[in-house]
Amino acid sequence: MSKTLPFRQAPIPLKASCHTCSLSKLCLPLAVNETDLESLEDIVQQGRIYNRGEHIFDQSTSFRSCFAVRSGAVKTSIVSEDGEEQITGFFLPGELVGLDSMSGDFYACTAKALERTSICEFPVQKLEELTSRLPDLQHHMYQLMSQEIQHSHQLTMLLSKNTAEERIAALLLSLSTRFQRRRLSGIRFSLPMARNDIANFLGLAVETVSRVFTRFQNQGLIRARGREVELLDIPALQGVSRELSRQVCP
């Protein structure tokens, strides 16, 4: 390996990657049978590593690929004309980034690695050719895009009609569910994002986020130390976020 590129690693052998990847039941291989899996592997560009803060793609650049998070975490954001950043989402292993750009020629947002992150890249032109031959994969892509729309609706509801406590409880419960899907603990986990990113995403001040975390700890709902979080009373957190639960599909 060249010492001049410490943040890159050699691609993982394609033939074995999707078969052995623990996230295959969350990612695109979920929609592909064993016979067609090799066709999907042939178009995937794997093994690229991004360090914290490194851009995966930038807003308004030509849309060329969707990306699956293999390890680490990614945040997406939109930069306004006056240069202000609004975080629009956080992506964990097994989730696809860039689906919101499928209808246009350019990326709708910027994606950055929140920590050292491994990415699988799906060139969109090759992916479209493959989905035209594999109806199950095409249907799965439609489902993923539908989920992206639902998440957008959820974010709109979260930012417009909920208190700071409801917003933070909903975020913690969402992360808990997503970690469980990866067969990880939904009770004890490490937040991939800093509190200033949480504040930006939820439309709150950083001080408000810290106060709510402290309040939740004092109420015995969570235990938090730095980014390490333990959910001590999930039913109570669900009660805090009940307004969101009534109005938004899970």
ZIWORA-V131888 format. One record per pair of residues at least 6 apart in sequence whose C-alpha atoms are under 8 Angstrom apart, sorted by the first residue. I is the first residue (numbers start at 1). J is the second residue. If there is no record, write none. Layout:
# ZIWORA-V131888
i=I j=J
i=I j=J
This chain:
# ZIWORA-V131888
i=1 j=9
i=1 j=10
i=7 j=49
i=7 j=50
i=7 j=51
i=8 j=48
i=8 j=49
i=8 j=50
i=9 j=47
i=9 j=48
i=9 j=49
i=10 j=47
i=10 j=48
i=11 j=45
i=11 j=46
i=11 j=47
i=11 j=48
i=12 j=46
i=12 j=47
i=14 j=41
i=14 j=42
i=14 j=44
i=14 j=46
i=15 j=38
i=15 j=41
i=17 j=41
i=18 j=24
i=18 j=29
i=18 j=37
i=18 j=41
i=23 j=70
i=23 j=93
i=23 j=94
i=23 j=182
i=24 j=30
i=24 j=94
i=26 j=94
i=26 j=95
i=27 j=68
i=27 j=94
i=27 j=95
i=27 j=96
i=28 j=137
i=28 j=140
i=29 j=37
i=29 j=40
i=31 j=136
i=31 j=137
i=31 j=140
i=32 j=40
i=32 j=134
i=32 j=136
i=32 j=137
i=39 j=130
i=40 j=130
i=43 j=122
i=43 j=123
i=43 j=126
i=43 j=127
i=44 j=120
i=44 j=121
i=44 j=122
i=44 j=123
i=45 j=120
i=45 j=121
i=45 j=122
i=46 j=119
i=46 j=120
i=46 j=121
i=47 j=118
i=47 j=119
i=47 j=120
i=48 j=118
i=48 j=119
i=48 j=120
i=49 j=116
i=49 j=117
i=49 j=118
i=49 j=119
i=50 j=56
i=50 j=113
i=50 j=115
i=50 j=116
i=50 j=117
i=50 j=118
i=50 j=119
i=51 j=113
i=51 j=115
i=51 j=116
i=51 j=117
i=52 j=112
i=52 j=113
i=52 j=114
i=52 j=115
i=52 j=116
i=52 j=117
i=53 j=112
i=53 j=113
i=53 j=114
i=53 j=115
i=54 j=112
i=54 j=113
i=55 j=110
i=55 j=111
i=55 j=112
i=55 j=113
i=56 j=110
i=56 j=111
i=56 j=112
i=56 j=113
i=57 j=107
i=57 j=110
i=57 j=111
i=57 j=112
i=58 j=107
i=58 j=109
i=58 j=110
i=58 j=111
i=59 j=78
i=59 j=79
i=59 j=106
i=59 j=107
i=59 j=108
i=59 j=109
i=59 j=110
i=60 j=106
i=60 j=107
i=60 j=108
i=60 j=109
i=61 j=106
i=61 j=107
i=62 j=105
i=62 j=106
i=62 j=107
i=63 j=101
i=63 j=102
i=63 j=104
i=63 j=105
i=63 j=106
i=63 j=107
i=64 j=123
i=64 j=124
i=64 j=125
i=65 j=98
i=65 j=121
i=65 j=122
i=65 j=123
i=65 j=124
i=65 j=125
i=66 j=96
i=66 j=97
i=66 j=98
i=66 j=99
i=66 j=121
i=66 j=122
i=66 j=123
i=66 j=124
i=67 j=96
i=67 j=97
i=67 j=98
i=67 j=119
i=67 j=120
i=67 j=121
i=67 j=122
i=68 j=93
i=68 j=94
i=68 j=95
i=68 j=96
i=68 j=97
i=68 j=119
i=68 j=120
i=68 j=121
i=68 j=122
i=69 j=91
i=69 j=92
i=69 j=93
i=69 j=94
i=69 j=95
i=69 j=96
i=69 j=97
i=69 j=117
i=69 j=118
i=69 j=119
i=69 j=120
i=70 j=93
i=70 j=94
i=70 j=117
i=70 j=118
i=70 j=119
i=70 j=120
i=71 j=92
i=71 j=93
i=71 j=117
i=71 j=118
i=71 j=119
i=72 j=92
i=72 j=93
i=72 j=113
i=72 j=114
i=72 j=115
i=72 j=116
i=72 j=117
i=72 j=118
i=72 j=192
i=73 j=90
i=73 j=91
i=73 j=92
i=73 j=93
i=73 j=113
i=73 j=114
i=73 j=115
i=73 j=116
i=73 j=117
i=73 j=192
i=74 j=90
i=74 j=91
i=74 j=92
i=74 j=111
i=74 j=112
i=74 j=113
i=74 j=114
i=74 j=115
i=74 j=117
i=75 j=87
i=75 j=88
i=75 j=89
i=75 j=90
i=75 j=91
i=75 j=111
i=75 j=112
i=75 j=113
i=75 j=114
i=76 j=87
i=76 j=88
i=76 j=89
i=76 j=90
i=76 j=109
i=76 j=110
i=76 j=111
i=76 j=112
i=77 j=85
i=77 j=86
i=77 j=87
i=77 j=88
i=77 j=89
i=77 j=109
i=77 j=110
i=77 j=111
i=78 j=85
i=78 j=86
i=78 j=87
i=78 j=88
i=78 j=108
i=78 j=109
i=78 j=110
i=79 j=85
i=79 j=86
i=79 j=109
i=80 j=86
i=86 j=200
i=86 j=201
i=87 j=197
i=87 j=200
i=87 j=201
i=88 j=201
i=89 j=201
i=91 j=97
i=92 j=178
i=93 j=182
i=94 j=182
i=97 j=111
i=98 j=107
i=98 j=108
i=99 j=144
i=99 j=145
i=99 j=148
i=100 j=107
i=100 j=108
i=100 j=145
i=100 j=148
i=101 j=107
i=101 j=108
i=114 j=192
i=114 j=193
i=115 j=192
i=131 j=137
i=131 j=138
i=132 j=138
i=150 j=249
i=153 j=248
i=154 j=248
i=154 j=249
i=157 j=244
i=157 j=247
i=157 j=248
i=158 j=167
i=158 j=202
i=158 j=244
i=159 j=167
i=159 j=202
i=159 j=203
i=162 j=243
i=162 j=244
i=164 j=204
i=164 j=208
i=164 j=209
i=164 j=212
i=165 j=212
i=165 j=240
i=165 j=241
i=166 j=240
i=166 j=241
i=166 j=242
i=166 j=243
i=166 j=244
i=167 j=202
i=167 j=241
i=168 j=202
i=168 j=209
i=168 j=212
i=169 j=237
i=169 j=238
i=169 j=240
i=169 j=241
i=170 j=237
i=170 j=238
i=170 j=241
i=170 j=244
i=173 j=234
i=173 j=237
i=173 j=238
i=175 j=186
i=176 j=185
i=176 j=186
i=176 j=187
i=176 j=189
i=177 j=186
i=178 j=186
i=179 j=185
i=179 j=186
i=179 j=189
i=180 j=186
i=187 j=229
i=187 j=230
i=187 j=231
i=187 j=232
i=188 j=228
i=188 j=229
i=188 j=230
i=188 j=231
i=189 j=228
i=189 j=229
i=189 j=230
i=190 j=227
i=190 j=228
i=190 j=229
i=191 j=227
i=191 j=228
i=191 j=229
i=192 j=227
i=193 j=227
i=194 j=227
i=195 j=206
i=195 j=209
i=195 j=210
i=196 j=205
i=196 j=206
i=198 j=206
i=198 j=209
i=199 j=205
i=199 j=206
i=199 j=208
i=199 j=209
i=213 j=222
i=213 j=224
i=216 j=222
i=217 j=223
i=217 j=224
i=220 j=232
i=220 j=233
i=221 j=231
i=221 j=232
i=221 j=233
i=221 j=234
i=221 j=236
i=221 j=237
i=222 j=229
i=222 j=230
i=222 j=231
i=222 j=232
i=222 j=233
i=223 j=229
i=223 j=230
i=223 j=231
i=223 j=232
i=224 j=230
